[in-house]
Amino acid sequence: MTKGSKVDRQREHQANERTFLAWLRTSLALIGFGFAIARFSLFLHQLQVTMTQQTLTASSFNSETLGVSLVITGIGIIALAVWRYNQVFWQIERGDYQPNRLLVWLLAGVVILLGTLSLPLLLLRDRGNGAPISPPKNSHFY
């Protein structure tokens, strides 16, 4: 092995590590965003119950479900990133690296789907009967 090819292989491994770290950042962002959405959903639910003094019916598609889906997707991406890093590592070592565009399209599709599912939650949030929320008569809001 020549010195030039050893340096090239080292650069390829470093690029593989940077790609792995980018996958980790993406997955951590999805997990954090999902956690924030799920917790904020619970906060809004409690606020609405407190303000209107009535319980709300639970929907199967809500912010909490979307948040949990984002967390699960983020965890799945971490597993996928480790698998892909290891696969590329050995391809570099053998000298037969093969890019995988299918994986990129699949991941992009999942993120686009989850992003699209969040739009109705933002735009069509349940606002009760359309009247503004006002505090109960016996509350002490100033």
C-alpha positions in Angstrom: 0.0 0.0 0.0 1.4 3.4 -1.0 1.5 6.4 1.3 -1.0 8.2 -1.0 -3.6 5.4 -0.9 -3.2 5.2 2.9 -4.0 9.0 3.2 -6.9 8.6 0.8 -8.4 5.7 2.8 -8.0 7.8 6.0 -9.9 10.7 4.4 -12.6 8.3 3.3 -13.0 7.0 6.8 -13.1 10.5 8.2 -15.8 11.4 5.6 -17.7 8.3 6.7 -17.5 9.5 10.4 -18.7 13.0 9.5 -21.6 11.5 7.6 -22.4 9.3 10.6 -22.3 12.3 12.9 -24.7 14.2 10.6 -27.1 11.3 10.8 -26.8 11.4 14.6 -27.5 15.2 14.6 -30.6 14.6 12.4 -31.9 11.9 14.7 -31.3 13.9 17.8 -33.1 16.8 16.3 -36.1 14.6 15.5 -36.1 13.1 19.0 -35.9 16.6 20.6 -38.5 18.0 18.3 -40.8 15.0 18.9 -40.4 15.3 22.6 -41.2 19.0 22.6 -44.3 18.5 20.4 -45.6 15.7 22.7 -45.0 17.7 25.9 -46.4 20.9 24.5 -49.5 19.0 23.4 -50.0 17.8 27.0 -49.5 21.4 28.2 -52.1 22.8 25.8 -54.6 20.0 26.7 -54.2 20.8 30.4 -54.5 24.5 29.8 -57.7 24.1 27.7 -59.2 21.8 30.4 -58.4 24.3 33.1 -59.7 27.3 31.2 -63.0 25.7 29.9 -63.6 23.3 32.9 -64.5 20.4 30.5 -62.7 17.4 29.4 -61.8 16.9 25.8 -62.3 13.8 23.7 -59.0 12.3 22.6 -58.2 12.0 19.0 -56.1 9.2 17.6 -54.2 11.7 15.5 -52.9 14.6 17.7 -49.7 16.4 18.6 -48.8 13.8 21.1 -49.0 11.0 18.6 -46.9 13.0 16.1 -44.3 13.7 18.8 -44.0 10.1 19.8 -43.7 9.2 16.0 -40.9 11.6 15.6 -39.1 10.2 18.7 -39.5 6.6 17.3 -38.3 7.7 13.9 -35.2 9.4 15.5 -34.3 6.2 17.4 -34.8 4.2 14.2 -32.4 6.6 12.3 -29.8 6.1 15.0 -29.9 2.4 14.4 -29.9 2.9 10.6 -26.9 5.3 10.9 -24.8 2.8 12.9 -25.7 0.0 10.4 -24.8 2.3 7.4 -21.5 3.5 9.0 -20.4 0.0 9.6 -21.4 -1.1 6.1 -19.4 1.8 4.5 -16.5 1.2 6.8 -16.0 -2.3 5.5 -16.6 -1.2 1.9 -13.8 1.3 2.3 -11.5 -1.3 3.8 -12.2 -3.7 0.9 -12.0 -1.0 -1.7 -15.5 -1.6 -3.1 -17.6 1.3 -1.9 -21.1 1.4 -3.3 -23.3 4.5 -2.7 -26.9 3.8 -1.6 -29.4 6.4 -2.9 -32.4 4.3 -1.9 -31.6 4.9 1.8 -31.5 8.6 1.2 -34.8 8.6 -0.6 -36.4 6.4 2.1 -35.3 8.6 4.9 -36.3 11.8 3.1 -39.8 10.2 2.4 -40.3 9.4 6.1 -39.3 12.9 7.2 -41.5 14.5 4.5 -44.4 12.3 5.6 -44.1 13.2 9.3 -43.7 16.9 8.4 -46.8 16.7 6.2 -48.8 15.1 9.0 -47.9 17.9 11.3 -49.5 20.5 9.1 -53.2 19.7 10.0 -52.2 19.8 13.6 -50.9 23.3 13.1 -53.6 24.6 10.8 -56.7 22.9 12.0 -56.2 22.7 15.7 -59.4 22.1 17.7 -60.6 25.5 18.8 -63.8 24.3 20.4 -66.8 26.1 19.2 -64.8 28.9 17.6 -65.2 31.3 20.6 -62.1 32.6 22.2 -61.0 30.9 25.4 -61.8 32.9 28.5 -61.0 32.0 32.1 -63.8 30.6 34.3 -65.8 33.1 36.3 -64.3 32.0 39.7 -60.7 32.2 38.6 -58.1 34.7 39.7 -56.6 35.7 36.4 -55.6 39.4 36.2 
